[in-house]
Amino acid sequence: MLFWAAPMNIFVFDIETVPDTDGGRRVLELGDDLSDSDVANAMFTVRRDEVGHEFLRLHLQRIVAISVVLKSADRLKVWSLGSEESTEKELIERFFAGIERYTPTIVSWNGGGFDLPVLHYRAMLHKITAQRYWETGESDQSYRWNNYQSRYHARHTDLMDVLASFSPRANVPLDQMASLLGFPGKMGMSGAKVWETFHGGGIKAIRDYCETDVLNTYLVYLRFLLMKGDLLPDGYEAEIDELKNYLKEQTEPHFHEFLEVWQTAKV
């Protein structure tokens, strides 16, 4: 067995967000004369006063990038949904359209605690329908025992949650877990720099950064499948080689940089 016991679609994903300054104006009742930068600073200040840090509540985070590794029986692809000019609504529509089309197993790191709740709130804002994603057996009985909503079902595998045995005290950052396993980890940016980069017009850099994060998540997922026995050692190495060859064939510099860091790791 080189890969999964039966052909299926795996959809590893990650999102990047910035302050929703339009939403901040409404929720905080700020004047239209304030710049986006001033509104974001007001949002950070209010949040810091509330809880001692600036990490905004999830409904006030605007999605600016969604990156994906799609793995199927005959295909491997890494990309960011939409284009640099895509609206948040377009990005979210593409994400849920992929679920409608492929019915994949979706894989994340802290997706249950961050990425998916953000997608829920923002999809509601934009009046986006995601029927298959929300199916729990009312229309399709096969979803009754395995759906995207249940924490303990496999259609969504939140690696951070699963590896910590669903205990928040045992959670670890993706960057550290990836580095521990000999994968590149964070490269060139962190989530804390996304707003600054976005405000400076660096959406391409954000999309590139998101793609390296999702690559780390995919590599951790392969190691998880090896631990579970869903991948045998030869199959695991075959999947690793496939990804390395894929990255070699790409023209984007951040893919080559990721591969170089990976190949020089000491583990």
C-alpha positions in Angstrom: 0.0 0.0 0.0 1.7 3.2 -1.2 -1.0 5.6 0.0 -4.5 5.5 1.4 -6.4 2.2 1.4 -8.8 3.6 -1.2 -8.5 6.6 -3.6 -9.7 9.7 -2.0 -9.2 13.5 -2.1 -7.2 15.1 0.6 -7.6 18.9 1.0 -4.9 20.4 3.3 -5.6 24.0 3.9 -4.5 27.2 5.8 -5.8 30.7 5.9 -4.3 34.2 6.5 -6.3 37.1 7.9 -6.1 40.8 8.5 -8.4 43.1 10.6 -11.8 43.6 9.0 -11.7 47.4 9.2 -15.1 47.8 7.6 -16.6 45.5 10.3 -14.6 47.2 12.9 -16.1 50.5 12.0 -19.6 49.1 12.4 -19.0 47.1 15.6 -17.0 49.8 17.3 -19.2 52.6 15.9 -16.2 54.4 14.5 -16.4 57.3 12.1 -16.0 56.9 8.3 -13.3 59.6 8.4 -10.8 57.2 10.0 -8.3 55.5 7.8 -8.1 51.7 7.7 -4.8 51.9 9.7 -6.5 54.0 12.4 -9.5 51.6 12.6 -7.2 48.6 12.9 -5.2 50.3 15.6 -8.5 51.1 17.4 -9.5 47.4 17.1 -6.2 46.3 18.5 -6.4 48.7 21.4 -9.9 47.6 22.4 -8.9 44.0 22.2 -5.8 44.6 24.3 -7.9 46.3 26.9 -10.3 43.4 27.0 -7.8 40.5 27.2 -4.3 41.8 27.3 -3.3 41.0 23.7 -4.2 42.2 20.2 -5.4 38.9 18.7 -8.8 39.9 17.3 -12.0 38.0 17.8 -12.5 35.6 14.9 -15.6 37.3 13.4 -13.5 40.5 12.9 -10.8 38.8 10.9 -10.9 39.2 7.1 -9.5 36.4 5.0 -7.0 37.5 2.5 -5.4 34.1 1.5 -6.5 30.4 1.5 -3.8 28.0 0.5 -4.3 24.3 -0.3 -2.5 21.1 -0.9 -4.8 18.9 -3.0 -3.8 15.2 -3.0 -5.8 12.6 -4.9 -5.0 9.2 -6.4 -3.4 10.7 -9.5 -2.8 14.4 -8.6 -0.7 16.6 -6.3 -1.1 20.4 -6.4 -0.2 23.3 -4.1 -1.7 26.7 -4.7 -3.6 29.6 -3.3 -7.2 29.9 -4.2 -8.3 32.7 -6.5 -5.8 35.5 -7.5 -4.1 38.4 -5.8 -7.1 40.5 -6.8 -9.8 38.1 -5.5 -12.2 39.4 -2.9 -12.8 37.7 0.4 -16.1 36.4 -0.9 -14.5 34.9 -3.9 -11.9 33.1 -1.9 -14.5 31.6 0.5 -16.8 30.6 -2.4 -13.9 28.7 -4.0 -13.0 26.9 -0.7 -16.6 25.6 -0.2 -17.0 24.9 -4.0 -14.0 22.6 -3.7 -15.7 20.7 -0.9 -18.9 20.5 -2.9 -17.0 19.1 -5.9 -14.5 16.7 -4.4 -16.0 15.8 -0.9 -12.5 15.7 0.4 -11.0 14.9 3.7 -10.0 18.3 4.9 -6.8 18.6 7.0 -5.6 21.5 9.1 -3.5 22.6 12.0 -5.8 24.3 14.5 -8.5 24.5 11.9 -11.2 23.7 14.4 -10.0 26.5 16.7 -9.3 29.1 14.1 -9.6 28.6 10.3 -13.0 27.0 10.2 -14.7 29.3 12.6 -13.3 32.3 10.7 -14.6 30.7 7.5 -18.1 30.2 9.1 -18.4 33.8 10.3 -17.1 35.3 7.0 -19.3 33.0 4.9 -22.4 34.2 6.8 -21.3 37.8 6.2 -21.1 37.2 2.4 -24.3 35.0 2.3 -22.4 32.0 1.0 -24.1 28.6 0.8 -22.0 25.5 1.8 -24.6 22.7 1.9 -22.3 19.6 1.7 -19.9 21.1 4.3 -22.8 21.5 6.8 -24.4 18.1 6.0 -24.8 15.9 9.1 -27.1 13.2 7.8 -30.4 14.9 7.3 -30.1 14.6 3.5 -27.3 12.1 3.1 -27.2 9.3 5.7 -23.5 8.6 5.0 -22.7 11.9 6.7 -24.5 10.9 9.9 -21.5 9.0 11.2 -18.7 10.9 9.4 -19.1 14.6 8.7 -17.2 17.9 8.7 -18.8 19.2 11.9 -18.0 16.5 14.5 -14.8 16.9 16.3 -14.2 13.2 16.4 -15.0 12.4 12.7 -12.5 12.1 10.0 -13.8 14.3 7.3 -12.0 17.1 9.0 -8.7 16.1 10.7 -7.4 18.9 12.9 -3.9 17.6 13.4 -3.1 19.9 16.4 -6.3 18.7 18.1 -5.9 15.1 17.3 -2.2 14.9 18.3 -2.9 16.7 21.6 -5.6 14.1 22.3 -8.1 17.0 22.3 -6.4 18.5 25.3 -5.6 22.3 24.9 -2.8 21.9 27.4 -1.0 19.6 25.0 -1.2 21.8 22.0 2.0 22.8 20.2 2.6 25.3 17.4 2.9 24.1 13.8 6.2 25.8 13.3 7.8 23.9 16.2 6.3 20.6 15.3 7.4 20.9 11.7 10.9 21.9 12.7 11.1 19.0 15.2 10.3 16.5 12.4 12.9 18.0 10.1 10.6 20.1 8.0 11.2 23.8 7.2 8.7 25.4 9.6 8.1 29.2 9.4 9.9 30.9 6.5 10.3 34.6 6.1 7.1 35.7 7.8 4.8 35.1 10.7 1.1 35.6 11.3 1.9 38.7 13.3 3.4 40.4 10.3 0.5 39.7 7.9 -1.4 42.9 8.6 1.7 45.0 8.1 2.6 43.2 4.9 -1.0 43.5 3.6 -1.2 47.2 4.5 2.0 47.7 2.5 0.6 45.9 -0.6 2.3 42.6 -0.1 -0.5 40.2 -0.9 1.8 38.0 -3.0 4.2 37.6 -0.1 1.2 36.6 2.1 0.0 34.0 -0.4 3.5 32.6 -0.7 3.8 32.4 3.1 0.5 30.7 3.4 1.6 28.1 0.8 4.7 27.2 2.9 2.5 26.8 6.0 0.2 24.4 4.2 3.2 22.5 2.9 4.4 22.1 6.5 0.9 20.9 7.5 0.9 18.4 4.6 4.2 17.0 5.7 3.1 16.6 9.3 0.0 14.9 8.0 2.1 12.3 6.0 4.1 11.6 9.2 0.8 11.2 11.0 -0.5 8.7 8.4 2.8 6.7 8.8 2.3 6.6 12.6 -1.3 5.4 12.2 -0.2 2.7 9.7 -2.3 4.2 6.9 1.0 4.6 5.1 3.7 1.9 5.2 7.4 3.1 5.2 7.9 2.6 1.5 4.6 4.4 0.8 5.6 7.3 3.0 8.9 7.7 1.3 7.1 7.6 -2.1 4.9 10.4 -1.1 7.8 12.4 0.2 9.6 11.9 -3.1 6.5 12.9 -5.0 6.3 16.2 -3.1 10.0 16.9 -3.6 9.8 16.3 -7.3 6.7 18.5 -7.5 8.5 21.4 -5.8 11.5 21.0 -8.1 9.3 21.4 -11.1 7.7 24.6 -9.9 8.9 28.1 -11.0 8.0 30.0 -7.9 11.1 30.9 -5.7 9.4 30.2 -2.4 8.9 26.6 -3.4 12.5 26.2 -4.2 13.5 27.9 -1.0 11.2 25.6 1.0 12.8 22.5 -0.7 16.3 23.8 -0.1 15.7 24.3 3.6 14.0 21.0 3.9 16.9 19.1 2.2 19.5 20.7 4.4 17.6 19.8 7.7 19.7 17.7 10.1 16.9 15.3 11.1 
